[in-house]
Amino acid sequence: MKTIGVIGGMSWESSAEYYRLLNQYAKARLGGHHNARSLMVTVDFDVIEALQRSGDWKSLGKHMADAAQQLERGGANIVILATNTMHRVHASIETAIAIPFLHIADPTGGALRAAGIERVGLLGTRYTMEQDFYIGRLHSKHGLDVVVPDDHGRTDVHRIIYDELCHGMINPESRKIYQEIIKELAERGAQAVILGCTEITLLIRPEDSALPVFDTTALHARAAIDWAVQSGLPG
């Protein structure tokens, strides 16, 4: 098995979920006492969040590129970024390293198309729901029609992520808010919903949703294991 490098800490709660899933999928794939070969560089989310609010994506790109280079120097064979929002600066990462970078939108888009989904709802941070870096990739590379909540809904989704989920707070009332937003997306023709922030999986499980759920955290982790195992086989 090849070594997976993870840029984590945004937030650490979702990074812990990545670590669990990587090892769970490795064991399921290989059996026995196997677990994932991995490295993680954990950034300080307080610094990252402040730069997000100020719109300083250039500095954010440098932070992510530095973390990716640290993983490459440490022996990683592939890099994944354990957050949807920071894929806004994926180009800064890709140009800073010689090893592959696995974009989180690609296993998600592939799974949606394999399931026959054409129109999908997206929940995430405001950056993910409102900027083109994520929706545009799902449309251009995977042919998906993406719908997002209205402004009030986007405000609620974003607030719950940063004020609650990033602090490990799981609030049943917030789950109800998300459930109502998912129902509204279904009324607008969404056939499924993307949990497009790696913390949302802590709040919304498949049984909580009126639509089929596509969890980017799980899909990303599984794709990383698939790559690491397949690339590690003798050719």
C-alpha positions as CSV (number, residue, x, y, z in Angstrom):
1,M,0.0,0.0,0.0
2,K,1.2,3.5,-0.8
3,T,1.2,6.3,1.8
4,I,-1.6,8.8,1.9
5,G,-0.8,12.3,3.0
6,V,-3.6,14.2,4.6
7,I,-3.8,18.0,5.1
8,G,-6.1,18.2,8.2
9,G,-7.2,20.5,11.0
10,M,-10.1,22.2,9.1
11,S,-11.6,21.3,11.5
12,W,-9.9,18.6,13.6
13,E,-13.3,16.9,14.2
14,S,-13.6,16.1,10.5
15,S,-9.9,15.2,10.3
16,A,-10.5,12.6,13.0
17,E,-13.3,11.2,10.9
18,Y,-11.0,11.0,7.9
19,Y,-8.5,9.0,10.0
20,R,-11.2,6.6,11.1
21,L,-12.5,6.1,7.6
22,L,-9.1,5.6,6.0
23,N,-8.3,2.8,8.4
24,Q,-11.8,1.3,8.3
25,Y,-11.7,1.1,4.5
26,A,-8.1,-0.3,4.4
27,K,-9.1,-3.1,6.8
28,A,-12.2,-3.8,4.8
29,R,-10.2,-3.9,1.6
30,L,-7.2,-5.9,2.9
31,G,-8.5,-7.8,5.9
32,G,-6.4,-9.0,8.8
33,H,-4.7,-6.4,10.9
34,H,-4.2,-4.0,8.0
35,N,-4.7,-0.3,8.4
36,A,-3.9,2.7,6.1
37,R,-0.4,3.9,5.7
38,S,-0.9,7.7,6.3
39,L,0.7,10.9,7.3
40,M,-1.2,14.0,8.5
41,V,-0.2,17.6,8.7
42,T,-2.6,19.5,10.9
43,V,-2.9,23.3,10.3
44,D,-4.2,25.8,12.9
45,F,-7.8,26.3,11.9
46,D,-8.1,29.6,13.8
47,V,-5.5,31.1,11.3
48,I,-7.2,29.5,8.3
49,E,-10.7,30.6,9.3
50,A,-9.6,34.2,9.8
51,L,-8.0,34.3,6.3
52,Q,-11.2,32.8,4.8
53,R,-13.3,35.6,6.4
54,S,-10.9,38.2,5.0
55,G,-10.9,36.7,1.6
56,D,-7.1,36.2,1.5
57,W,-7.1,33.1,-0.7
58,K,-3.5,33.8,-1.9
59,S,-2.2,33.3,1.7
60,L,-4.5,30.3,2.1
61,G,-3.0,28.8,-1.0
62,K,0.5,29.2,0.5
63,H,-0.6,27.5,3.7
64,M,-2.0,24.5,1.8
65,A,1.0,24.3,-0.5
66,D,3.4,24.4,2.4
67,A,1.5,21.6,4.2
68,A,1.4,19.5,1.0
69,Q,5.2,19.9,0.5
70,Q,5.7,18.8,4.1
71,L,3.7,15.6,3.4
72,E,5.7,15.0,0.2
73,R,9.0,15.4,2.1
74,G,7.7,13.0,4.7
75,G,7.2,10.2,2.2
76,A,3.5,10.6,1.1
77,N,2.7,9.2,-2.3
78,I,-0.6,11.1,-2.7
79,V,-2.1,14.1,-1.0
80,I,-5.7,14.6,0.0
81,L,-7.2,17.8,1.6
82,A,-9.6,17.0,4.4
83,T,-12.0,19.8,3.7
84,N,-14.2,20.8,0.8
85,T,-13.9,24.6,1.2
86,M,-10.1,24.8,0.9
87,H,-10.3,23.1,-2.5
88,R,-10.8,26.7,-3.6
89,V,-6.9,26.7,-3.7
90,H,-6.3,23.2,-5.1
91,A,-4.2,24.6,-7.9
92,S,-1.7,26.0,-5.4
93,I,-1.3,22.5,-4.0
94,E,-1.0,20.7,-7.3
95,T,1.7,23.1,-8.6
96,A,3.7,22.8,-5.3
97,I,4.1,19.0,-5.4
98,A,5.2,16.3,-7.8
99,I,2.9,13.6,-6.4
100,P,-0.8,13.2,-7.2
101,F,-3.5,15.3,-5.5
102,L,-7.0,13.7,-5.2
103,H,-9.7,16.4,-5.6
104,I,-12.7,15.8,-3.3
105,A,-15.3,16.7,-6.0
106,D,-14.1,13.9,-8.4
107,P,-15.1,10.8,-6.4
108,T,-18.3,12.6,-5.4
109,G,-19.2,13.5,-9.0
110,G,-18.3,10.0,-10.1
111,A,-20.5,8.3,-7.5
112,L,-23.4,10.6,-8.4
113,R,-23.2,9.8,-12.1
114,A,-22.8,6.1,-11.4
115,A,-26.1,6.3,-9.4
116,G,-27.8,8.0,-12.3
117,I,-28.1,11.4,-10.6
118,E,-28.3,14.5,-12.8
119,R,-29.6,17.2,-10.5
120,V,-28.2,17.4,-7.0
121,G,-28.5,19.6,-4.0
122,L,-25.3,20.9,-2.3
123,L,-24.8,21.8,1.4
124,G,-21.5,23.3,2.5
125,T,-19.9,26.5,3.6
126,R,-20.9,29.7,1.9
127,Y,-17.6,29.6,0.0
128,T,-18.5,26.1,-1.4
129,M,-22.1,26.9,-2.1
130,E,-21.6,30.3,-3.7
131,Q,-18.2,30.2,-5.5
132,D,-17.6,28.4,-8.7
133,F,-14.6,26.3,-7.8
134,Y,-16.7,23.4,-6.6
135,I,-20.1,23.7,-8.4
136,G,-18.2,24.5,-11.6
137,R,-16.1,21.4,-11.4
138,L,-19.1,19.2,-10.7
139,H,-20.8,20.7,-13.8
140,S,-17.8,20.8,-16.2
141,K,-16.2,17.4,-15.3
142,H,-19.2,15.4,-14.3
143,G,-22.2,17.0,-16.1
144,L,-24.1,17.7,-12.9
145,D,-26.8,20.3,-12.4
146,V,-26.2,21.7,-8.9
147,V,-28.8,23.5,-6.7
148,V,-28.1,25.3,-3.4
149,P,-30.3,26.6,-0.7
150,D,-31.7,30.1,-0.8
151,D,-29.8,32.9,1.0
152,H,-31.5,32.3,4.3
153,G,-30.8,28.6,4.0
154,R,-27.2,29.2,3.0
155,T,-26.8,31.4,6.1
156,D,-28.1,28.7,8.4
157,V,-26.0,25.9,6.8
158,H,-22.8,28.0,7.1
159,R,-23.5,29.2,10.6
160,I,-24.1,25.7,11.9
161,I,-20.9,24.4,10.4
162,Y,-18.7,27.1,11.9
163,D,-20.4,27.9,15.2
164,E,-21.4,24.3,16.1
165,L,-20.0,21.4,14.0
166,C,-16.4,22.7,13.9
167,H,-16.6,22.8,17.7
168,G,-17.9,19.3,18.0
169,M,-21.4,20.4,18.9
170,I,-24.2,18.2,17.6
171,N,-27.6,20.0,18.1
172,P,-30.9,18.2,17.3
173,E,-32.5,21.6,16.4
174,S,-29.8,22.2,13.8
175,R,-30.4,18.7,12.4
176,K,-34.1,19.8,11.9
177,I,-33.0,22.9,10.1
178,Y,-30.8,20.9,7.7
179,Q,-33.7,18.4,7.2
180,E,-36.0,21.2,6.2
181,I,-33.5,22.6,3.8
182,I,-33.0,19.2,2.2
183,K,-36.7,18.9,1.7
184,E,-36.8,22.3,0.0
185,L,-33.9,21.1,-2.4
186,A,-36.0,18.0,-3.2
187,E,-39.0,20.3,-4.0
188,R,-36.7,22.1,-6.5
189,G,-35.9,18.8,-8.3
190,A,-32.8,17.6,-6.5
191,Q,-32.5,13.8,-6.7
192,A,-29.9,13.6,-4.0
193,V,-27.9,15.8,-1.7
194,I,-24.1,16.3,-1.3
195,L,-22.8,16.7,2.2
196,G,-20.3,19.2,0.8
197,C,-18.6,20.0,4.1
198,T,-16.6,17.4,5.9
199,E,-18.3,18.2,9.2
200,I,-21.9,17.8,8.0
201,T,-21.5,14.0,8.2
202,L,-21.3,14.4,12.0
203,L,-24.9,15.9,11.9
204,I,-26.7,14.3,9.0
205,R,-26.8,10.5,8.4
206,P,-28.6,8.8,5.5
207,E,-31.6,8.1,7.7
208,D,-31.9,11.8,8.6
209,S,-32.4,12.9,5.0
210,A,-35.4,13.0,2.7
211,L,-32.9,12.6,-0.2
212,P,-30.2,10.0,-0.9
213,V,-27.0,11.3,0.8
214,F,-23.6,11.5,-0.8
215,D,-21.0,12.1,1.9
216,T,-17.9,13.7,0.5
217,T,-15.8,12.7,3.5
218,A,-16.5,9.0,3.0
219,L,-16.3,9.1,-0.8
220,H,-12.9,10.9,-0.6
221,A,-11.4,8.5,2.0
222,R,-12.6,5.5,0.0
223,A,-11.1,6.8,-3.2
224,A,-7.8,7.5,-1.5
225,I,-7.6,3.9,-0.2
226,D,-8.6,2.5,-3.6
227,W,-5.7,4.5,-5.1
228,A,-3.2,3.6,-2.4
229,V,-4.0,-0.1,-2.6
230,Q,-4.1,-0.4,-6.4
231,S,-0.9,1.7,-6.8
232,G,0.8,-0.4,-4.2
233,L,0.3,-3.7,-6.0
234,P,3.2,-5.1,-8.0
235,G,2.8,-4.3,-11.7
